[in-house]
Amino acid sequence: MNLATFLNASARSHGERPAIVVGSRAYLDYAALARASAGLGGALRERFGLRPGDSVLLAMANNRDYLTVLFACWQAGLTAVPVNAGLHAREIAHIAADSGAKLAFATPVQAEGIAAERPDLPLILPQSAEFVRFVAADPIVPVTGSPTDIAWIFYTSGTTGRPKGAMLSHRNLCAMTLAYLADVDRLTTRDSLLHLAATSHASGLFGLGFIAKAGANILPESGGYDPAETARIVGAQESLTFFAPSTLLNRMEADATFRAASLEHVRTILTGAGPIYVEDLKRWLAAFGPKIWNGYGQGETPCTISAMPKDVLWDAYRQEDAARMGSVGIARTGIDIRIAGPDGAPVAAGETGEVLVHGETVMAGYLNRPADSAETLRGGWLHTGDLGRMDRQGFLTLLDRQKDVIITGGMNVYAREVEEVLLTHPDVAECAVIGLKDREWGESILALVVPRAGAAPDAAQLDSLCLERLARFKRPKRYETVDTLPKNAGGKVLKAELRLRWSADQR
């Protein structure tokens, strides 16, 4: 098994179809992408002496050659190690060392930092003269390999320490791709995927399904979200999909330029990568219609645990069923989900426990971390560290990370419950609820609120709102207004960072 088969099969059957588009301009068709990746794969094997199983670091911002590099690794039987281009050079150097990378591809900003931190690591810049020569090298015959060969090492966001490398096999990513085709959309050559988010993360992973079905992967010329440019791209496509975390969807929903685009050309808006709140969903669905697909996954089971299908989410919105809207949906095809108590045994429907996952998308383990792997995969199930509950129909609702549960006066408080209430206030744009050490209560609850433009949320009003809708012990003891909340590349709020900062302010 080799994921390069997705590309090579599309090149054989639909070689003339656009594979990579930059703005409105086709850059490579499928025949050219397959040829370029096979040539580059051959150069990696012959000129650099890399062998199947060797790791290659991809420290690149979104660019037109990203998929060429990724598939070159797989054509040659190598392991790709994509990293967030926004990481500090020292963080990238740590990942390079931990993964044992033998070579790195990097865009200019990242290349400068890597060269300073790891001068011993061979470095290739896309679009350089050297890169062009390598792409034109004799094409390699794709390595067949084993389904268990590692295709991608996905480094976790590292919000609580050094990131861990989740080892994802060709089988894992093939199962992820097939689940997309089974659960999201039946793709054809007329479909296209717009990469507004990083191709090193969810957007790039979703792209595998489009490559398998010879759909176009579109990169904005601006390199990210520009309202006018995005509107033009939407209008030019027949059936467009894009992934957007909540922060980006909030911008789009508020942007008149994007709202005026030909949204009938948008087939699906994929979201997830962090908590998705009901109040946000209401605004997005009102603005964009029945196009929102909310998925739940982790780096350890990429993009694939559960999801709210578009039609089910739309029905819940029309029926004003906030509880159903707040769910992350039902198990994806081929995935088992268990809600377990501390002993690992299943709990009853509606009871709270840790979310455990079993299926072909679950990682092989963490690179170089046998103890962490054994702990996370104990009993043959992925222990996600997320707390949730599942109803009798199989709809999963996430409550919190285990480590983020607030225990005040001996009572458990799930931050998400409080955040959902605060977000119903018209002056609140974003919020984060955390627990701080308290001598009397164990922990006290702090609500950090980002106001909407021109608004000034009143703490007394927020307190009254919480008292109206929540048990008294769940009410925050303090409300603080902040300009922004710290987030990682996936848009998740860094609560560990918030706890450190606000704990220091208490001293």
Buried (B, 14 or more C-beta within 10 A) or exposed (E): BBBBBBBBBBBEEBBEBBBBBBBEEBBBBBBBBBBBBBBBBBBBBBEBEBEBEBBBBBBBBBBBBBBBBBBBBBBBBBBBBBBBBBBEBEBBBBBBEBBBBBBBBBBEBBBEBBBEBBEEBBBBBBEBEEBEEBBEBEBBEBBEBEBEBBBBBBBBBBBEEEBBBBBBBBBBBBBBBBBBBEBBBEBEBBBBBBBBBBBBBBBBBBBBBBBBBBBBBBBBEEEBBBBEBBBBBBEBBEBBBBBBBBBBBBEBBBBEEBBEBEBEBBBBBBBBBBBBBBBBBBBBBEBBBBBBBBBBBBBBBBBBBBBBBBEBBBBBBEEEEBEBBBBBBBBBBBBEBBBBEEEBEEBEEEEBBBBBBBBBBBBBBBBEBEEEBEEBBEEEBBBBBBBBBBEEEEBBBBBBBEEBBBEBEEEBBBBBBBBBBBBBBEBBBBBBBBBBEBEEBBBBBBBBBBBBEEBEBEBEEBBEBBEEBBEEEBBBBEBEBBEEBBBBBBBBBBBBBBBEBBBEEEE
